[in-house]
Amino acid sequence: MPKDARQYWLVKSEPDAFSWDDQVRNGIEPWTGVRNALAARHLREMRKGDYAFFYHSNVGKEIVGVVEVVREAYPDPTDDTGRGWVCVDVKTVGPMPQPVTLAAIKAEPRLADLALVRQSRLSVMPVSPEHWRILAEMGGWKGAG
């Protein structure tokens, strides 16, 4: 995939429900349980090869790792509503060398319009390439992307 074709995202999980350690242990995991229309739309927009920051919400409130989309949107097997919710499969890429806290993100003026700051409750959100570079730098992420 050409470097400029990759899209970037942030996915949030409560660590007591599904943590970074769980993601690492599983390797590839379906990102299920999203029940917000805008977040679900973002899942549908994800493409194989896209990267996402893995963010611990509620407890920790920090970016702790990076995952890659390895399967595009398909019906969420946990959807018992019949409303057509979707999920994607993500693969562990690596941990963030230094977790990037929400407090640090909010303190960085260049991130003022990041969706995490503006729409803090959204569980799946896009990250611009510029914001990705800033957040990666803040966390010491040297990986591809």
C-alpha positions in Angstrom: 0.0 0.0 0.0 1.4 3.4 -0.9 2.2 5.3 2.3 -0.1 8.2 1.3 -3.1 5.8 0.8 -3.1 4.6 4.4 -5.8 6.1 6.7 -5.4 6.5 10.4 -7.8 6.0 13.2 -8.1 5.8 17.0 -10.1 2.9 18.6 -11.1 3.0 22.2 -11.6 0.1 24.6 -12.2 0.0 28.4 -9.2 -2.0 29.7 -11.3 -3.9 32.1 -13.4 -5.2 29.2 -10.7 -5.6 26.6 -7.2 -4.3 27.2 -4.0 -3.8 25.2 -2.6 -7.0 26.9 -5.7 -8.9 25.6 -5.0 -7.5 22.1 -1.4 -8.6 22.2 -2.3 -12.0 23.5 -4.9 -12.5 20.8 -2.8 -11.1 17.9 -5.8 -10.5 15.7 -9.1 -9.5 17.2 -12.5 -8.5 15.8 -13.4 -5.0 17.0 -16.9 -5.7 18.0 -19.6 -4.0 20.1 -19.7 -0.6 18.4 -23.2 0.7 18.8 -22.9 4.3 17.7 -23.9 5.3 14.2 -20.9 7.6 13.6 -18.4 5.2 15.0 -19.9 2.4 12.9 -19.6 4.6 9.8 -15.9 5.0 10.6 -15.6 1.2 10.9 -17.1 0.9 7.4 -14.6 3.5 6.1 -11.6 1.5 7.4 -9.5 -0.3 4.8 -7.1 -3.2 5.0 -3.7 -1.8 5.9 -5.0 1.2 7.8 -3.4 1.9 11.3 -5.2 2.8 14.5 -4.0 3.9 17.9 -5.3 1.6 20.6 -6.6 3.8 23.4 -7.6 2.8 26.9 -10.7 4.7 27.9 -12.1 5.2 31.4 -9.1 3.7 33.2 -5.8 5.0 32.0 -7.1 7.4 29.3 -4.1 6.9 27.1 -2.8 5.6 23.8 -1.0 2.4 24.5 -0.4 0.7 21.2 -0.9 0.5 17.4 -3.1 -2.0 15.5 -3.6 -2.6 11.8 -6.9 -3.3 10.0 -6.6 -6.8 8.5 -10.2 -7.4 7.6 -12.6 -4.7 6.4 -16.1 -4.2 7.8 -18.4 -7.3 8.1 -21.5 -8.1 10.2 -20.7 -7.9 13.9 -21.3 -11.3 15.4 -22.3 -9.7 18.7 -25.1 -7.8 17.1 -28.4 -9.2 18.5 -30.4 -6.1 17.5 -30.7 -6.8 13.8 -29.7 -3.2 13.1 -26.7 -4.2 10.9 -23.8 -3.2 13.1 -20.4 -4.0 11.8 -16.9 -4.8 13.0 -13.4 -5.0 11.6 -10.5 -7.3 12.5 -7.3 -5.6 13.8 -3.9 -7.1 14.2 -1.4 -6.0 16.9 1.5 -4.0 15.5 3.2 -2.9 18.6 3.0 -1.1 21.9 3.4 2.7 22.2 6.9 3.1 23.8 5.6 5.8 26.1 1.8 5.9 26.5 0.3 9.2 25.4 -2.2 10.4 28.0 -5.4 12.3 27.4 -4.0 15.1 29.6 -0.9 15.4 27.3 -3.0 15.3 24.2 -5.2 18.1 25.6 -2.1 20.1 26.5 -0.7 20.0 23.0 -2.1 23.0 21.0 -1.5 21.2 17.6 -4.1 18.6 18.7 -6.9 21.0 19.6 -9.1 19.8 16.7 -8.4 16.1 17.2 -11.7 14.1 17.4 -10.6 12.6 20.7 -10.6 16.2 22.2 -13.7 17.3 20.4 -15.8 14.1 20.6 -14.4 12.4 23.6 -17.1 9.8 23.9 -16.8 8.4 20.3 -15.3 4.9 20.3 -13.9 4.9 16.7 -12.6 8.1 15.1 -10.4 9.2 12.3 -6.9 10.7 12.9 -5.4 13.0 10.3 -1.9 12.1 9.0 -0.6 15.3 10.7 -2.2 14.3 14.1 -0.9 10.8 13.6 2.7 12.1 13.3 2.3 14.3 16.3 0.9 11.6 18.5 3.5 9.1 17.3 6.2 11.5 18.1 4.7 12.1 21.6 4.7 8.4 22.3 8.1 7.6 20.7 6.4 5.4 18.0 9.0 4.7 15.3 7.0 2.1 13.4 5.7 2.3 9.9 2.9 4.7 9.3 
